[in-house]
Amino acid sequence: MTAPAVERDLVARPSLPYLLPRHEITGQSGAPVVLVLGGISSTCHVTSTESGREPGWWEDVVGAGRAIDTNRYRTLGVEFLDGGRAIDGRPRRVVTTHDQADAIAALLDRIEVRRLQAVVGASYGGMVGLALAERYPKLLERLIVIGAAHVSHPLSTALRAIQRRIVSLGLETGRTREGVILARALATTTYRSANEFEERFGDEPTTREGVSAFAVEDYLLHSGERFASVCTPERFLALSLSADLHRVRPEDVRVPALLIAAEGDALVPEAHMEELRRRFGAPCTLVRMPSRTGHDAFLAEPSTIGPIIHAAVSGEVFP
C-alpha cells in the first residue's frame, strides 16, 4: 500500500525556513527565565497575566505562588511552528523537533535571554526540550521532561499514523472537521489510562432512539469537537508527524535532566523513559509518578506533579 499523500508530500518538501515563534513572557523583570512547553494543543499562553486574564493551558502549575512561581521566575511560552498551510489544507513543509529548537534558540537571542534557568517540557514539548538540550546545551541550566523520550514508541507512531490518515480522508472527502474530531477522539484514548477509563465509564450502555450509546464515546467525541474548534488540520498533521519523526541521541544530551514518567502512560511507556535515562549523556534522574490518568497527568493532576516540578526547577532534586 502506498503512503498517504499527506506523508509523502511532506517528506518531499524542503525543511522549515528561519522563523520566530509567537511567544509570551511573564514574571518579575530580571528574574531567571523558565521555558515551559506543552503538548501539541498547547499555546504560548501558559498562565494568566495582567494583559491576558484568560486562564493559560497550565494555570494550575504556573503562576504566583504555584509550582513554577512567577514571583520568582519569568516564564516563557512559545507557539510551536507548524509548517504553514498548503492549498489542499495540508502543511507545506515538514517541521521537526530540531526545527522547533532552532526557532526557540533564535527567539532567545532576539529577546536577549542568554541562559534559561530550566526548560520544562511535557509530551511533545518534552521532545522539543530534548532536541533543544542536544543542539544548544549552553542555553539551559537544567531540563525537566514529562512523558517524552528520545524517540516515539512504535505503537504510538502506529496510532498517530492512523490519526493522520483519518484527517487526510476527511480532507479528501470534504469532511475535514469530522476527520479532525475522530482523529483527536482516537488520540484521547492514549492520553488517559485504562484504569481511569474503567473508573469513569464502566456503566452499562443506554439506548437513544433505538441505538446503543456509550458514555465513553460521548466523552471522546466531545474532546474531539473541542480540539477541532481550536486546531486546524494542517497544524494537527504537522505536529503529529513531527512527534513521530523525533530523534535525539541520548548520549549527546549534555544537560542535567529530571525525567518524569506517569504511571499508566500508554503513549510513552516507562521502559522507554528508562532507556533514555540509562543512555543519557549527563546526570539524569527518573521519577516514577503515581497517577490515575496516565499521559495527561501533567494537566490533570497538578497537586501531584506540582511539587516535583517546583523542586526540579529550583534544582533541589538534581544529582
N, C-alpha and C positions, 0 to 999 in steps of 0.2 A: 504493500500500500504506500502511495506517495505521501510525503509530508504535506500538511495543510498549508495553504498559501500564506497564512499569517506567519508561520515559522520560516518557510523557505525564502520569502521575500525579505524578511528582516535580516537574515543571515547574509544575504547577497549585497546589502547596502553598506555604505561606509560607516565608520564609528562616529560617535557623537562629537559634534564640534564643541569648541570652547564656549561654555555658557556659565552664567552665575545663577544659582538657585535663589528663589524667593526666600526671605528669612525674617525672623522676628527675634529680637533680643530684649530681655527684660532683667531687672535686678539692680543692685546698687552699683553705681558708676565706679570703676576702678577695681571691683571685686573680681576674684578668679572666675573664669568662664567655664561652664559645663555645657557641652554639646549633647542634646537629647534627640534621639532618633527612634521613631516608632515603626509600625508595620506599614503595609502598602496603602492603607486607608488613612494614615496619619497626615497631618498638615504641619506647617511651621508654627501654628498657634498651639503651643504646648500647654499654656496656662493663661488664665485671665490677667489682664493688665489694666492700667489706668485708661489707656486708649482703646482697649478691646476687652470689654467686660464680659463677653460671652465665654463660658467655660471652655478651656482647652481640652485637647484629647487626653491629657494626663493630669487633669486638675487635682485628682486625689493624691498625687505623688509630688507634684512640683508647685511651689508657691510659698508664701510667707509662713514660716513655722512648720513646713512639711518636710518630707524626706529629703528632697533637693530644695533647700531653703533659699528663697530669693532675697532674704535679708542678708544672706551670707555669700551667695554666688550670683553671678549673672548667668542666665540660661539662654542658650541659643537653639532655636528650632529652625529647620530648613525644609523646604518643599522639594521632594525628590524630583529629579529630571525624569521625563517620560518618553523622550524620543520624538515628540511632535506628532502631528496628525497628517495622514495622507488623505487623498480624495475619497478612498473607499472606506474610511473610518478606522483604518488600522494605523499603528505607529509608523513613522517614516524610517526610523533607524533603530537598531539595537542599542540598548543602554545597559551597561554592566555595573556591577557594584564598584569597580575601579573607576568608571566614569563618574559615578556619584562622589567617590573620594577625591578625584581631581577637581570637581566642581566645588566641593567643600573647602579644599585647600586654597583654591583661588579666591573664594569668598572670604576666608580668614585673612588672607593677605589684603584684600580690599578694605575690610573693616578694621584692619590693624590689630588683629588678635594674634600675638606671636606664639602663644602656647596655651593649650587647654588644660585646665585642672583635671578634667576627666571627659571621656566620651561614654555615654550611657546609651546603648543600642538594644532594642528589643525586636525580635522577629527579623523582618527584612532590614531594619535599622541595625541589628546586631551584625548582619552580614556586611553592611556598609562600614560599620565601625571596625571590623576585622580588616577590610580592604584598606581603610584609612591608616590603620596602625601598621600594616605591612608596607605600604608605599611611603608614608610620611611619619615615621616613628618620632621625629623630633617635635612634631606638632602637639603631642599629647603626653601627659604625665602618666595616666593610667586609663585602662579600658575595662568597662563593665558590659558584658554580653549576656543577654537574657534570651533563651530559646533560639539560638542560632549556632551554626557550626561552620566549618571551613568549606563545606560543600553540601549541596542539597542531598538528602537521603533519596535513594532511587524510588521508594514508594511515594514520597512527597512529590517528586518530579512526575511520576505517573499520574497522580491525582490532579496536579496543576495542568499537565498536558491535556487531560480530558476537559478541564475547565476552559482552557483556551479554545479547544475545538467547539465547545458549546457556544462561546461568544462568536467565533468565526461563522458557525452555522447561522446564528442569529443575524449577522451582518449580510450573509448571502441570501437570506430569505426575507429580509425586511422586518425581522422581529428582534431587532438589536437589544432593546430594553429587556425583553423576556430572556434573551440569551445571557445578559449580564446578571439578571436576577437568579437564574438557575445555576450559573457558574458560582456565584457567591454563596448560594444555598449549599452547594456541594462543598465549597471551601470551609464553610462554617462547621461542617461535621468534623473537620480536622483541628479546629481551633479549641474545641471543648472535649472533655474527657468522656470516656464510656461511662464512668461512674456518675458523672453529672447528668448525662442523658437518661440514665436509668432512674435516678432520683426524681428528676423533674417530669419525665414523660412516660412513666411506667403504667399509666392508666389505660383502661380499655378504650378502643376507638368509639366515636359517636357516629351517628348517621344523619346526614344532611341531604334532604331531598332524595333519599334512596341510595346515597353514595357514602361509603365509609370515609370518615375523616379522622385524622390523627393530629393530636396537639403538637407533636414534634414537627410535622410537616408545616403547620401554620407558623411555627417559630422560625423555621428555616427560610420560608418564603418571605416572612416579614423582614428578616435580616437581609435577604437579597434585595428587597424593594428599597430599604433604607440606603443600602450601598449604591444601588443603581441611580438614586436621586442625587448623589454627590460625586460619582466617579464615572468618567467617560470610558467607552470600550477600549479606546486606544491606550489610555493610561493603564487600565487593568491588564491588557495584553502585554504591554511593555514591561511593567514591573513584575508580573508573574513570570515571564520568560527570563527577566534579569535574575530572579531568585534561583532559577534552575541553571543558569549559566555561571553562577557564582563559584569561583575557585580561589582559595587562598592557601598558600603553603604554610602550615602552622610553624614549621621550623624557621621561617623567615620573619615571623612577627616578634619584634624585639621590644615590646612594651609590656610591662607588668599588667596582668589581667585577672579579673574575677569573672568566672562563668557561673551562671545561674540556670539550673535545669529544674523545671517544674515537674512534679510527679504527674504521671499520666499524659505527658505531652506526646501526642500521636504524630505530630508533624516533625519534631526534632527529638528523636529518642535519646534517652540519657546516655546510652552506649556511644552514640555519635559524638556527643559533647565530651565524653570521657576520652575518646580518641584524640580530639582536639587538645584537651588538657595534656595528655601524655606526650604529644608531639610538639607542644608549644616551645617557642624559642626564647622565652623569658619566664621569670617566675609567674606561676599561674595556679589558681585555686579554683576548684569546682565545688559549688554549694548546691546540694540537693534540697530543693524547697518543697515541703509538704503542700499539696494543692488539691482542691476539689475540682478545679476547672481545666487543668492541663495547660495547653499552649497559651491561652489567653489569660493566664494567671496574672501577668503584669498589668492587665487592665482591670480584671475582675476581683483581685484580692490585694488591694493596696495596703491593708493593715498587716499582711504577711510579708509582702515584698518590700514595703517601705523601709523598715528598719535595716534590712540587708543593704539596700541602695544607699541609705544615709551613711552607714558605716563605710561602705565601699568608696563613695565619693570623697570622704574625708581621709581615706587611707587607713582606717583603723583595722580593716580585715585583710590588708595586703601583706604578702610574705616579706 
